Amino acid sequence: MRPGNSGGPFVLPDGRVAGVVFAASSADPGIGYAIRSTEILDDVEAAVSRTTAVDTGPCIR
């Protein structure tokens, strides 16, 4: 994982999207995290037809 990868696809060697990258480990630069595509498929399909902007809210840490 590199800075800026969050929100991008986690792609398998055969070209299939396995998930969406959301974080990297702060303890081990070789470890990253992704949400499986099967877990978010319904949300992605619902979002395709939505065009109204929404507030992203504050960054909470």
PDB file of N, H, CA, C and O in Angstrom:
ATOM      1  N   MET A   1       0.840  -1.169   0.000  1.00  0.00           N
ATOM      2  CA  MET A   1       0.000   0.000   0.000  1.00  0.00           C
ATOM      3  C   MET A   1       0.887   1.235   0.000  1.00  0.00           C
ATOM      4  O   MET A   1       1.952   1.277   0.616  1.00  0.00           O
ATOM      5  N   ARG A   2       0.406   2.218  -0.707  1.00  0.00           N
ATOM      6  H   ARG A   2      -0.460   2.184  -1.207  1.00  0.00           H
ATOM      7  CA  ARG A   2       1.120   3.491  -0.765  1.00  0.00           C
ATOM      8  C   ARG A   2       0.124   4.607  -0.491  1.00  0.00           C
ATOM      9  O   ARG A   2      -1.077   4.434  -0.701  1.00  0.00           O
ATOM     10  N   PRO A   3       0.615   5.751  -0.024  1.00  0.00           N
ATOM     11  CA  PRO A   3      -0.300   6.877   0.185  1.00  0.00           C
ATOM     12  C   PRO A   3      -1.101   7.153  -1.089  1.00  0.00           C
ATOM     13  O   PRO A   3      -0.546   7.214  -2.186  1.00  0.00           O
ATOM     14  N   GLY A   4      -2.388   7.315  -0.927  1.00  0.00           N
ATOM     15  H   GLY A   4      -2.839   7.266  -0.035  1.00  0.00           H
ATOM     16  CA  GLY A   4      -3.260   7.563  -2.073  1.00  0.00           C
ATOM     17  C   GLY A   4      -3.959   6.327  -2.613  1.00  0.00           C
ATOM     18  O   GLY A   4      -4.846   6.446  -3.457  1.00  0.00           O
ATOM     19  N   ASN A   5      -3.575   5.131  -2.142  1.00  0.00           N
ATOM     20  H   ASN A   5      -2.854   5.035  -1.456  1.00  0.00           H
ATOM     21  CA  ASN A   5      -4.217   3.902  -2.623  1.00  0.00           C
ATOM     22  C   ASN A   5      -5.619   3.692  -2.051  1.00  0.00           C
ATOM     23  O   ASN A   5      -6.414   2.954  -2.632  1.00  0.00           O
ATOM     24  N   SER A   6      -5.932   4.328  -0.927  1.00  0.00           N
ATOM     25  H   SER A   6      -5.285   4.927  -0.455  1.00  0.00           H
ATOM     26  CA  SER A   6      -7.247   4.136  -0.307  1.00  0.00           C
ATOM     27  C   SER A   6      -8.361   4.476  -1.286  1.00  0.00           C
ATOM     28  O   SER A   6      -8.321   5.500  -1.969  1.00  0.00           O
ATOM     29  N   GLY A   7      -9.351   3.602  -1.341  1.00  0.00           N
ATOM     30  H   GLY A   7      -9.384   2.771  -0.786  1.00  0.00           H
ATOM     31  CA  GLY A   7     -10.468   3.784  -2.257  1.00  0.00           C
ATOM     32  C   GLY A   7     -10.246   3.140  -3.614  1.00  0.00           C
ATOM     33  O   GLY A   7     -11.169   3.050  -4.423  1.00  0.00           O
ATOM     34  N   GLY A   8      -9.032   2.697  -3.861  1.00  0.00           N
ATOM     35  H   GLY A   8      -8.282   2.770  -3.204  1.00  0.00           H
ATOM     36  CA  GLY A   8      -8.720   2.060  -5.139  1.00  0.00           C
ATOM     37  C   GLY A   8      -8.997   0.568  -5.095  1.00  0.00           C
ATOM     38  O   GLY A   8      -9.223   0.007  -4.023  1.00  0.00           O
ATOM     39  N   PRO A   9      -8.981  -0.073  -6.248  1.00  0.00           N
ATOM     40  CA  PRO A   9      -9.267  -1.505  -6.297  1.00  0.00           C
ATOM     41  C   PRO A   9      -8.085  -2.354  -5.835  1.00  0.00           C
ATOM     42  O   PRO A   9      -6.928  -1.998  -6.057  1.00  0.00           O
ATOM     43  N   PHE A  10      -8.386  -3.463  -5.201  1.00  0.00           N
ATOM     44  H   PHE A  10      -9.326  -3.753  -5.021  1.00  0.00           H
ATOM     45  CA  PHE A  10      -7.399  -4.496  -4.913  1.00  0.00           C
ATOM     46  C   PHE A  10      -7.593  -5.522  -6.021  1.00  0.00           C
ATOM     47  O   PHE A  10      -8.587  -6.248  -6.036  1.00  0.00           O
ATOM     48  N   VAL A  11      -6.651  -5.579  -6.941  1.00  0.00           N
ATOM     49  H   VAL A  11      -5.843  -4.989  -6.929  1.00  0.00           H
ATOM     50  CA  VAL A  11      -6.799  -6.378  -8.153  1.00  0.00           C
ATOM     51  C   VAL A  11      -5.981  -7.665  -8.060  1.00  0.00           C
ATOM     52  O   VAL A  11      -4.809  -7.642  -7.683  1.00  0.00           O
ATOM     53  N   LEU A  12      -6.610  -8.783  -8.405  1.00  0.00           N
ATOM     54  H   LEU A  12      -7.562  -8.802  -8.711  1.00  0.00           H
ATOM     55  CA  LEU A  12      -5.939 -10.080  -8.437  1.00  0.00           C
ATOM     56  C   LEU A  12      -5.087 -10.194  -9.702  1.00  0.00           C
ATOM     57  O   LEU A  12      -5.303  -9.452 -10.660  1.00  0.00           O
ATOM     58  N   PRO A  13      -4.127 -11.108  -9.714  1.00  0.00           N
ATOM     59  CA  PRO A  13      -3.275 -11.273 -10.898  1.00  0.00           C
ATOM     60  C   PRO A  13      -4.046 -11.529 -12.199  1.00  0.00           C
ATOM     61  O   PRO A  13      -3.561 -11.199 -13.281  1.00  0.00           O
ATOM     62  N   ASP A  14      -5.247 -12.118 -12.095  1.00  0.00           N
ATOM     63  H   ASP A  14      -5.640 -12.387 -11.216  1.00  0.00           H
ATOM     64  CA  ASP A  14      -6.024 -12.397 -13.313  1.00  0.00           C
ATOM     65  C   ASP A  14      -6.899 -11.215 -13.744  1.00  0.00           C
ATOM     66  O   ASP A  14      -7.658 -11.322 -14.707  1.00  0.00           O
ATOM     67  N   GLY A  15      -6.791 -10.087 -13.031  1.00  0.00           N
ATOM     68  H   GLY A  15      -6.174  -9.999 -12.249  1.00  0.00           H
ATOM     69  CA  GLY A  15      -7.518  -8.880 -13.406  1.00  0.00           C
ATOM     70  C   GLY A  15      -8.837  -8.666 -12.693  1.00  0.00           C
ATOM     71  O   GLY A  15      -9.450  -7.609 -12.843  1.00  0.00           O
ATOM     72  N   ARG A  16      -9.288  -9.644 -11.921  1.00  0.00           N
ATOM     73  H   ARG A  16      -8.790 -10.502 -11.799  1.00  0.00           H
ATOM     74  CA  ARG A  16     -10.543  -9.475 -11.175  1.00  0.00           C
ATOM     75  C   ARG A  16     -10.321  -8.567  -9.978  1.00  0.00           C
ATOM     76  O   ARG A  16      -9.251  -8.576  -9.370  1.00  0.00           O
ATOM     77  N   VAL A  17     -11.346  -7.777  -9.642  1.00  0.00           N
ATOM     78  H   VAL A  17     -12.216  -7.770 -10.136  1.00  0.00           H
ATOM     79  CA  VAL A  17     -11.277  -6.916  -8.465  1.00  0.00           C
ATOM     80  C   VAL A  17     -11.721  -7.728  -7.256  1.00  0.00           C
ATOM     81  O   VAL A  17     -12.840  -8.241  -7.220  1.00  0.00           O
ATOM     82  N   ALA A  18     -10.841  -7.842  -6.270  1.00  0.00           N
ATOM     83  H   ALA A  18      -9.932  -7.426  -6.300  1.00  0.00           H
ATOM     84  CA  ALA A  18     -11.136  -8.625  -5.072  1.00  0.00           C
ATOM     85  C   ALA A  18     -11.673  -7.761  -3.942  1.00  0.00           C
ATOM     86  O   ALA A  18     -12.291  -8.271  -3.007  1.00  0.00           O
ATOM     87  N   GLY A  19     -11.442  -6.456  -4.022  1.00  0.00           N
ATOM     88  H   GLY A  19     -10.940  -6.041  -4.781  1.00  0.00           H
ATOM     89  CA  GLY A  19     -11.898  -5.585  -2.955  1.00  0.00           C
ATOM     90  C   GLY A  19     -11.488  -4.149  -3.181  1.00  0.00           C
ATOM     91  O   GLY A  19     -10.978  -3.780  -4.239  1.00  0.00           O
ATOM     92  N   VAL A  20     -11.727  -3.337  -2.141  1.00  0.00           N
ATOM     93  H   VAL A  20     -12.142  -3.636  -1.282  1.00  0.00           H
ATOM     94  CA  VAL A  20     -11.382  -1.921  -2.172  1.00  0.00           C
ATOM     95  C   VAL A  20     -10.414  -1.642  -1.026  1.00  0.00           C
ATOM     96  O   VAL A  20     -10.694  -1.956   0.131  1.00  0.00           O
ATOM     97  N   VAL A  21      -9.289  -1.058  -1.360  1.00  0.00           N
ATOM     98  H   VAL A  21      -9.061  -0.803  -2.299  1.00  0.00           H
ATOM     99  CA  VAL A  21      -8.253  -0.738  -0.377  1.00  0.00           C
ATOM    100  C   VAL A  21      -8.763   0.350   0.568  1.00  0.00           C
ATOM    101  O   VAL A  21      -9.357   1.332   0.123  1.00  0.00           O
ATOM    102  N   PHE A  22      -8.528   0.173   1.884  1.00  0.00           N
ATOM    103  H   PHE A  22      -8.045  -0.625   2.244  1.00  0.00           H
ATOM    104  CA  PHE A  22      -8.952   1.217   2.808  1.00  0.00           C
ATOM    105  C   PHE A  22      -7.900   1.635   3.818  1.00  0.00           C
ATOM    106  O   PHE A  22      -8.073   2.671   4.460  1.00  0.00           O
ATOM    107  N   ALA A  23      -6.813   0.884   3.996  1.00  0.00           N
ATOM    108  H   ALA A  23      -6.672   0.043   3.474  1.00  0.00           H
ATOM    109  CA  ALA A  23      -5.817   1.280   4.993  1.00  0.00           C
ATOM    110  C   ALA A  23      -4.523   0.513   4.807  1.00  0.00           C
ATOM    111  O   ALA A  23      -4.471  -0.513   4.129  1.00  0.00           O
ATOM    112  N   ALA A  24      -3.479   1.042   5.431  1.00  0.00           N
ATOM    113  H   ALA A  24      -3.522   1.875   5.982  1.00  0.00           H
ATOM    114  CA  ALA A  24      -2.188   0.360   5.488  1.00  0.00           C
ATOM    115  C   ALA A  24      -1.792   0.256   6.950  1.00  0.00           C
ATOM    116  O   ALA A  24      -2.168   1.103   7.760  1.00  0.00           O
ATOM    117  N   SER A  25      -1.051  -0.755   7.285  1.00  0.00           N
ATOM    118  H   SER A  25      -0.746  -1.444   6.627  1.00  0.00           H
ATOM    119  CA  SER A  25      -0.592  -0.941   8.653  1.00  0.00           C
ATOM    120  C   SER A  25       0.419   0.136   9.012  1.00  0.00           C
ATOM    121  O   SER A  25       1.303   0.454   8.217  1.00  0.00           O
ATOM    122  N   SER A  26       0.292   0.696  10.204  1.00  0.00           N
ATOM    123  H   SER A  26      -0.426   0.438  10.851  1.00  0.00           H
ATOM    124  CA  SER A  26       1.284   1.672  10.668  1.00  0.00           C
ATOM    125  C   SER A  26       2.491   0.955  11.263  1.00  0.00           C
ATOM    126  O   SER A  26       3.551   1.561  11.423  1.00  0.00           O
ATOM    127  N   ALA A  27       2.345  -0.320  11.590  1.00  0.00           N
ATOM    128  H   ALA A  27       1.484  -0.813  11.459  1.00  0.00           H
ATOM    129  CA  ALA A  27       3.437  -1.085  12.190  1.00  0.00           C
ATOM    130  C   ALA A  27       4.269  -1.844  11.163  1.00  0.00           C
ATOM    131  O   ALA A  27       5.451  -2.101  11.394  1.00  0.00           O
ATOM    132  N   ASP A  28       3.667  -2.205  10.033  1.00  0.00           N
ATOM    133  H   ASP A  28       2.707  -1.996   9.846  1.00  0.00           H
ATOM    134  CA  ASP A  28       4.368  -2.996   9.020  1.00  0.00           C
ATOM    135  C   ASP A  28       4.018  -2.468   7.634  1.00  0.00           C
ATOM    136  O   ASP A  28       2.891  -2.650   7.173  1.00  0.00           O
ATOM    137  N   PRO A  29       4.959  -1.820   6.966  1.00  0.00           N
ATOM    138  CA  PRO A  29       4.662  -1.238   5.658  1.00  0.00           C
ATOM    139  C   PRO A  29       4.294  -2.268   4.585  1.00  0.00           C
ATOM    140  O   PRO A  29       3.818  -1.892   3.514  1.00  0.00           O
ATOM    141  N   GLY A  30       4.502  -3.540   4.853  1.00  0.00           N
ATOM    142  H   GLY A  30       4.888  -3.845   5.723  1.00  0.00           H
ATOM    143  CA  GLY A  30       4.161  -4.581   3.894  1.00  0.00           C
ATOM    144  C   GLY A  30       2.740  -5.100   4.028  1.00  0.00           C
ATOM    145  O   GLY A  30       2.333  -5.995   3.287  1.00  0.00           O
ATOM    146  N   ILE A  31       1.978  -4.543   4.971  1.00  0.00           N
ATOM    147  H   ILE A  31       2.309  -3.815   5.572  1.00  0.00           H
ATOM    148  CA  ILE A  31       0.614  -5.015   5.210  1.00  0.00           C
ATOM    149  C   ILE A  31      -0.388  -3.920   4.869  1.00  0.00           C
ATOM    150  O   ILE A  31      -0.253  -2.778   5.308  1.00  0.00           O
ATOM    151  N   GLY A  32      -1.393  -4.286   4.081  1.00  0.00           N
ATOM    152  H   GLY A  32      -1.502  -5.214   3.724  1.00  0.00           H
ATOM    153  CA  GLY A  32      -2.475  -3.366   3.745  1.00  0.00           C
ATOM    154  C   GLY A  32      -3.805  -4.057   3.980  1.00  0.00           C
ATOM    155  O   GLY A  32      -3.860  -5.270   4.182  1.00  0.00           O
ATOM    156  N   TYR A  33      -4.873  -3.280   3.953  1.00  0.00           N
ATOM    157  H   TYR A  33      -4.829  -2.295   3.789  1.00  0.00           H
ATOM    158  CA  TYR A  33      -6.200  -3.814   4.240  1.00  0.00           C
ATOM    159  C   TYR A  33      -7.175  -3.432   3.134  1.00  0.00           C
ATOM    160  O   TYR A  33      -7.109  -2.333   2.583  1.00  0.00           O
ATOM    161  N   ALA A  34      -8.078  -4.352   2.821  1.00  0.00           N
ATOM    162  H   ALA A  34      -8.132  -5.244   3.269  1.00  0.00           H
ATOM    163  CA  ALA A  34      -9.106  -4.106   1.810  1.00  0.00           C
ATOM    164  C   ALA A  34     -10.409  -4.746   2.268  1.00  0.00           C
ATOM    165  O   ALA A  34     -10.413  -5.747   2.984  1.00  0.00           O
ATOM    166  N   ILE A  35     -11.504  -4.152   1.843  1.00  0.00           N
ATOM    167  H   ILE A  35     -11.501  -3.339   1.261  1.00  0.00           H
ATOM    168  CA  ILE A  35     -12.826  -4.721   2.087  1.00  0.00           C
ATOM    169  C   ILE A  35     -13.160  -5.590   0.876  1.00  0.00           C
ATOM    170  O   ILE A  35     -13.022  -5.145  -0.264  1.00  0.00           O
ATOM    171  N   ARG A  36     -13.595  -6.818   1.116  1.00  0.00           N
ATOM    172  H   ARG A  36     -13.707  -7.179   2.042  1.00  0.00           H
ATOM    173  CA  ARG A  36     -13.919  -7.733   0.011  1.00  0.00           C
ATOM    174  C   ARG A  36     -15.017  -7.153  -0.870  1.00  0.00           C
ATOM    175  O   ARG A  36     -15.969  -6.550  -0.375  1.00  0.00           O
ATOM    176  N   SER A  37     -14.879  -7.338  -2.163  1.00  0.00           N
ATOM    177  H   SER A  37     -14.105  -7.828  -2.565  1.00  0.00           H
ATOM    178  CA  SER A  37     -15.861  -6.798  -3.108  1.00  0.00           C
ATOM    179  C   SER A  37     -17.254  -7.362  -2.858  1.00  0.00           C
ATOM    180  O   SER A  37     -18.246  -6.667  -3.077  1.00  0.00           O
ATOM    181  N   THR A  38     -17.346  -8.601  -2.406  1.00  0.00           N
ATOM    182  H   THR A  38     -16.540  -9.166  -2.228  1.00  0.00           H
ATOM    183  CA  THR A  38     -18.660  -9.195  -2.129  1.00  0.00           C
ATOM    184  C   THR A  38     -19.360  -8.500  -0.965  1.00  0.00           C
ATOM    185  O   THR A  38     -20.588  -8.520  -0.879  1.00  0.00           O
ATOM    186  N   GLU A  39     -18.588  -7.884  -0.069  1.00  0.00           N
ATOM    187  H   GLU A  39     -17.591  -7.868  -0.139  1.00  0.00           H
ATOM    188  CA  GLU A  39     -19.173  -7.194   1.079  1.00  0.00           C
ATOM    189  C   GLU A  39     -19.756  -5.834   0.707  1.00  0.00           C
ATOM    190  O   GLU A  39     -20.631  -5.328   1.410  1.00  0.00           O
ATOM    191  N   ILE A  40     -19.293  -5.245  -0.370  1.00  0.00           N
ATOM    192  H   ILE A  40     -18.582  -5.656  -0.941  1.00  0.00           H
ATOM    193  CA  ILE A  40     -19.742  -3.897  -0.727  1.00  0.00           C
ATOM    194  C   ILE A  40     -20.508  -3.831  -2.046  1.00  0.00           C
ATOM    195  O   ILE A  40     -20.926  -2.750  -2.463  1.00  0.00           O
ATOM    196  N   LEU A  41     -20.696  -4.960  -2.699  1.00  0.00           N
ATOM    197  H   LEU A  41     -20.357  -5.838  -2.360  1.00  0.00           H
ATOM    198  CA  LEU A  41     -21.335  -4.974  -4.016  1.00  0.00           C
ATOM    199  C   LEU A  41     -22.705  -4.305  -4.016  1.00  0.00           C
ATOM    200  O   LEU A  41     -22.987  -3.506  -4.909  1.00  0.00           O
ATOM    201  N   ASP A  42     -23.562  -4.605  -3.047  1.00  0.00           N
ATOM    202  H   ASP A  42     -23.333  -5.255  -2.322  1.00  0.00           H
ATOM    203  CA  ASP A  42     -24.895  -3.995  -2.999  1.00  0.00           C
ATOM    204  C   ASP A  42     -24.800  -2.476  -2.887  1.00  0.00           C
ATOM    205  O   ASP A  42     -25.556  -1.757  -3.541  1.00  0.00           O
ATOM    206  N   ASP A  43     -23.876  -1.986  -2.060  1.00  0.00           N
ATOM    207  H   ASP A  43     -23.262  -2.570  -1.529  1.00  0.00           H
ATOM    208  CA  ASP A  43     -23.710  -0.539  -1.893  1.00  0.00           C
ATOM    209  C   ASP A  43     -23.206   0.116  -3.174  1.00  0.00           C
ATOM    210  O   ASP A  43     -23.660   1.200  -3.540  1.00  0.00           O
ATOM    211  N   VAL A  44     -22.275  -0.535  -3.850  1.00  0.00           N
ATOM    212  H   VAL A  44     -21.906  -1.416  -3.552  1.00  0.00           H
ATOM    213  CA  VAL A  44     -21.745   0.004  -5.109  1.00  0.00           C
ATOM    214  C   VAL A  44     -22.846   0.065  -6.160  1.00  0.00           C
ATOM    215  O   VAL A  44     -22.984   1.071  -6.855  1.00  0.00           O
ATOM    216  N   GLU A  45     -23.622  -0.995  -6.281  1.00  0.00           N
ATOM    217  H   GLU A  45     -23.510  -1.813  -5.717  1.00  0.00           H
ATOM    218  CA  GLU A  45     -24.705  -1.009  -7.265  1.00  0.00           C
ATOM    219  C   GLU A  45     -25.741   0.072  -6.967  1.00  0.00           C
ATOM    220  O   GLU A  45     -26.260   0.698  -7.892  1.00  0.00           O
ATOM    221  N   ALA A  46     -26.050   0.300  -5.686  1.00  0.00           N
ATOM    222  H   ALA A  46     -25.629  -0.209  -4.935  1.00  0.00           H
ATOM    223  CA  ALA A  46     -27.012   1.339  -5.304  1.00  0.00           C
ATOM    224  C   ALA A  46     -26.455   2.735  -5.581  1.00  0.00           C
ATOM    225  O   ALA A  46     -27.212   3.650  -5.907  1.00  0.00           O
ATOM    226  N   ALA A  47     -25.159   2.903  -5.455  1.00  0.00           N
ATOM    227  H   ALA A  47     -24.544   2.161  -5.190  1.00  0.00           H
ATOM    228  CA  ALA A  47     -24.536   4.218  -5.635  1.00  0.00           C
ATOM    229  C   ALA A  47     -24.482   4.662  -7.092  1.00  0.00           C
ATOM    230  O   ALA A  47     -24.403   5.860  -7.363  1.00  0.00           O
ATOM    231  N   VAL A  48     -24.523   3.737  -8.019  1.00  0.00           N
ATOM    232  H   VAL A  48     -24.588   2.763  -7.798  1.00  0.00           H
ATOM    233  CA  VAL A  48     -24.395   4.070  -9.443  1.00  0.00           C
ATOM    234  C   VAL A  48     -25.448   5.077  -9.887  1.00  0.00           C
ATOM    235  O   VAL A  48     -25.148   5.962 -10.688  1.00  0.00           O
ATOM    236  N   SER A  49     -26.664   4.963  -9.387  1.00  0.00           N
ATOM    237  H   SER A  49     -26.907   4.244  -8.736  1.00  0.00           H
ATOM    238  CA  SER A  49     -27.741   5.856  -9.823  1.00  0.00           C
ATOM    239  C   SER A  49     -27.853   7.120  -8.971  1.00  0.00           C
ATOM    240  O   SER A  49     -28.696   7.971  -9.253  1.00  0.00           O
ATOM    241  N   ARG A  50     -27.047   7.256  -7.967  1.00  0.00           N
ATOM    242  H   ARG A  50     -26.362   6.564  -7.738  1.00  0.00           H
ATOM    243  CA  ARG A  50     -27.117   8.434  -7.096  1.00  0.00           C
ATOM    244  C   ARG A  50     -26.196   9.528  -7.625  1.00  0.00           C
ATOM    245  O   ARG A  50     -25.017   9.290  -7.888  1.00  0.00           O
ATOM    246  N   THR A  51     -26.744  10.714  -7.776  1.00  0.00           N
ATOM    247  H   THR A  51     -27.702  10.907  -7.563  1.00  0.00           H
ATOM    248  CA  THR A  51     -25.955  11.814  -8.331  1.00  0.00           C
ATOM    249  C   THR A  51     -25.927  13.048  -7.439  1.00  0.00           C
ATOM    250  O   THR A  51     -25.242  14.019  -7.759  1.00  0.00           O
ATOM    251  N   THR A  52     -26.659  13.030  -6.324  1.00  0.00           N
ATOM    252  H   THR A  52     -27.216  12.241  -6.064  1.00  0.00           H
ATOM    253  CA  THR A  52     -26.690  14.171  -5.426  1.00  0.00           C
ATOM    254  C   THR A  52     -25.456  14.166  -4.531  1.00  0.00           C
ATOM    255  O   THR A  52     -25.108  13.146  -3.937  1.00  0.00           O
ATOM    256  N   ALA A  53     -24.800  15.323  -4.442  1.00  0.00           N
ATOM    257  H   ALA A  53     -25.082  16.152  -4.925  1.00  0.00           H
ATOM    258  CA  ALA A  53     -23.612  15.439  -3.589  1.00  0.00           C
ATOM    259  C   ALA A  53     -24.002  15.295  -2.122  1.00  0.00           C
ATOM    260  O   ALA A  53     -25.091  15.702  -1.718  1.00  0.00           O
ATOM    261  N   VAL A  54     -23.112  14.719  -1.338  1.00  0.00           N
ATOM    262  H   VAL A  54     -22.227  14.389  -1.667  1.00  0.00           H
ATOM    263  CA  VAL A  54     -23.327  14.581   0.101  1.00  0.00           C
ATOM    264  C   VAL A  54     -22.123  15.141   0.843  1.00  0.00           C
ATOM    265  O   VAL A  54     -21.011  15.166   0.315  1.00  0.00           O
ATOM    266  N   ASP A  55     -22.354  15.586   2.063  1.00  0.00           N
ATOM    267  H   ASP A  55     -23.257  15.566   2.492  1.00  0.00           H
ATOM    268  CA  ASP A  55     -21.279  16.098   2.906  1.00  0.00           C
ATOM    269  C   ASP A  55     -20.452  14.917   3.402  1.00  0.00           C
ATOM    270  O   ASP A  55     -21.011  13.924   3.867  1.00  0.00           O
ATOM    271  N   THR A  56     -19.144  15.012   3.309  1.00  0.00           N
ATOM    272  H   THR A  56     -18.690  15.819   2.931  1.00  0.00           H
ATOM    273  CA  THR A  56     -18.279  13.927   3.769  1.00  0.00           C
ATOM    274  C   THR A  56     -18.096  13.933   5.273  1.00  0.00           C
ATOM    275  O   THR A  56     -17.621  12.951   5.844  1.00  0.00           O
ATOM    276  N   GLY A  57     -18.467  15.028   5.922  1.00  0.00           N
ATOM    277  H   GLY A  57     -18.853  15.825   5.458  1.00  0.00           H
ATOM    278  CA  GLY A  57     -18.347  15.114   7.368  1.00  0.00           C
ATOM    279  C   GLY A  57     -16.916  15.357   7.803  1.00  0.00           C
ATOM    280  O   GLY A  57     -16.005  15.400   6.976  1.00  0.00           O
ATOM    281  N   PRO A  58     -16.719  15.519   9.114  1.00  0.00           N
ATOM    282  CA  PRO A  58     -15.376  15.789   9.620  1.00  0.00           C
ATOM    283  C   PRO A  58     -14.517  14.528   9.648  1.00  0.00           C
ATOM    284  O   PRO A  58     -15.032  13.411   9.686  1.00  0.00           O
ATOM    285  N   CYS A  59     -13.230  14.723   9.628  1.00  0.00           N
ATOM    286  H   CYS A  59     -12.812  15.631   9.596  1.00  0.00           H
ATOM    287  CA  CYS A  59     -12.292  13.610   9.780  1.00  0.00           C
ATOM    288  C   CYS A  59     -12.133  13.350  11.269  1.00  0.00           C
ATOM    289  O   CYS A  59     -11.688  14.227  12.009  1.00  0.00           O
ATOM    290  N   ILE A  60     -12.488  12.172  11.705  1.00  0.00           N
ATOM    291  H   ILE A  60     -12.849  11.460  11.104  1.00  0.00           H
ATOM    292  CA  ILE A  60     -12.435  11.823  13.126  1.00  0.00           C
ATOM    293  C   ILE A  60     -11.312  10.835  13.340  1.00  0.00           C
ATOM    294  O   ILE A  60     -11.212   9.833  12.631  1.00  0.00           O
ATOM    295  N   ARG A  61     -10.490  11.105  14.288  1.00  0.00           N
ATOM    296  H   ARG A  61     -10.571  11.918  14.864  1.00  0.00           H
ATOM    297  CA  ARG A  61      -9.364  10.222  14.545  1.00  0.00           C
ATOM    298  C   ARG A  61      -9.387   9.704  15.940  1.00  0.00           C
ATOM    299  O   ARG A  61      -8.504   8.940  16.329  1.00  0.00           O
TER     300      ARG A  61
END
